[in-house]
Amino acid sequence: MKKFNITTTILALFVIALVGCSDEYFDVNTPSNTAALEELGMKDLIAPVIHSTMEGQRSAELAFGNYTQYFVSTGGGAAGQTSASGLWTQIYLYILPNLKVVKAKAVENNAPHIGAISDILVAINLGIATDTWDNIPYSEATQGPDSNFPAFDTQEQIYTEIFNLLDGAIAALSAADTSGFNLGSADLIYGGDSDSWLRAAYTIKARYQLHVIDKGVTTANDVLTTIANGFTSNADNFAMYYDEKNINPWYSSEVLSRETGNLSNDIASQIVSSMNGDYYPFNGAITIDPRLPEIAEIPDSDTEYRGFISGGAGKSPSGLVDANTRFKSDGFYTSIDSPLILISYAEALFIKAEAAFLANGGNTTSVGTNTTAYMAYMDGIAASMDMWGVDGADYIADTAVDVGEASLALHHIMKEKYIHNYLNPETFVDFRRYDFSDDVFTGLTIREEEDSDGDYFGQWFRRANYPSTELNRNEANVLANQQEPITPVWWDQ
């Protein structure tokens, strides 16, 4: 996997291009050291945008990782409704305004590949935003004083725009760029490599096509056609790496916070029980998924991993012994220099496996599939093991995993995708797409305790509320679009 680390210089260059945006809408006061727009080049803007994009993804996961039972609050607490306000701030303050400038400068300088990269980043951020809130401001969102109270576009309209942006980027990246402009190290993901961005565009498009199959917008075969042009190895992973000067935020919030006596999260039973043999008993030489020690650690005096039941006040699934799992101090995602990963090669293979399973007539309870689906499932596991840096040979050979084409069910594919996509907000989409079904996500049960206000006990959360800051400045449009947090988004209806 290629590594393009954050540098102090790039983070210090976190400029804000106002693009004529009113500070009434974005709530911005221009810092005294902000560079004037005409002084900024495309390289100056792209690194901060990429950084905000990845931090926005993590912000979404902070809101939804408890819902998908990757983690619980200290001692097993379940989360209530959320506004995911950190994600909103990243997208509407730091990302969309700056990408509008990057795109304009790319057009001005006849640099179509950089323009395509900006479009891919817009599509990514629109995707996470609409999957979080459903209807969102976009067509009027960066018009500044001309639109201080932007109307909201529907999720259906946003998805149409996502596909338009990605298709345009694919066309541009498939053609030559003779401008001489290259982002180089300012591109924190691919170092300015256009071919890598092209494969990313296809992979991201396949992810979003998968979301809207049930709406009749796309088909499983459409997904297979798209993903065939996507990632080809872990070297393609859409990953941003941290370093010892700019430390990984999961390490900071979970490991350092715990070590300094501050609140941190614990590891939930759903992810642990999917990996320790509880839900899928092993039949060979292994007793746990080799990725589990990269996710969680347990006290030295314990010999087995016991996750926290969501809302269970410290209970483990056994009911007899307390839970004991917490974030790994030096884990794959919780080391000083760990990456944030938006989408990976292994996920691409699980997308292919699911699409092939569905295209072959499979459903949530059917058993058996074709070679395409099965090989993508097995290859996805191998790619995941490789990415996580563990020896997966015994795991892959175990008959609990290598079940054969005739016995493969959707829950096998989605279990592996769930494990691999640990701490990725895409899992919240998967849970909603399959209505939180325990036919698809083995062992899944709703949180035990009531959320903070008790209004939605026994019901799954399906969206975030709009942030209070947006309600205060754009009240009429927010109220016209606000739904209860248990209401499905458009593609989930």
Number of C-alpha atoms within 10 A of each C-alpha: 11 15 16 19 20 24 18 11 8 20 13 9 14 19 23 21 25 23 16 12 21 18 15 14 22 21 14 13 10 13 9 6 7 13 16 11 14 7 7 15 13 23 18 18 24 26 24 24 28 21 22 22 24 21 18 24 24 23 21 27 23 20 22 29 23 26 24 29 28 28 33 28 19 17 24 28 25 25 23 21 22 17 18 23 19 17 26 24 19 21 21 19 22 24 26 24 23 26 24 19 21 26 20 15 17 22 13 10 15 16 20 23 30 30 25 26 30 27 25 26 22 22 25 21 25 22 19 21 25 21 26 26 23 29 24 24 20 19 14 15 22 25 18 20 13 13 14 19 21 21 20 20 18 17 21 18 14 24 22 12 18 23 19 14 22 25 18 17 25 23 13 20 23 13 10 11 16 10 13 8 17 18 20 13 17 23 24 25 25 24 17 19 14 21 14 20 26 25 22 28 32 23 26 27 24 27 20 18 23 22 19 19 18 15 13 8 15 16 18 23 16 16 25 21 14 19 25 16 15 24 27 17 15 17 16 21 26 24 24 25 21 21 16 12 11 15 18 21 21 21 22 16 15 20 23 18 15 18 12 8 8 11 14 20 22 26 31 33 31 26 24 26 23 23 24 22 16 18 13 17 18 19 14 12 10 14 15 21 22 20 21 18 18 19 25 25 20 18 11 6 6 10 8 14 24 26 32 34 31 31 22 22 18 20 21 23 17 12 11 8 11 18 26 23 25 27 24 22 20 18 20 19 23 26 21 24 22 22 24 23 19 21 20 25 24 30 25 27 30 26 28 30 28 29 25 24 28 18 19 16 12 19 15 15 10 14 15 19 23 18 15 15 26 27 17 22 29 23 18 25 25 19 20 25 21 14 19 18 13 15 14 18 11 14 24 18 15 16 14 16 21 16 17 17 16 12 13 22 24 22 22 21 26 22 18 21 24 26 22 23 20 19 27 22 23 22 24 24 21 19 21 21 19 14 16 20 16 14 14 22 23 18 16 19 16 17 23 16 19 17 17 12 9 10 11 16 16 14 12 21 21 25 26 25 20 24 18 13 15 18 15 10 16 17 13 13 17 24 11 10 17 16 18 13 21 14 16 18 20 15 20 18 11
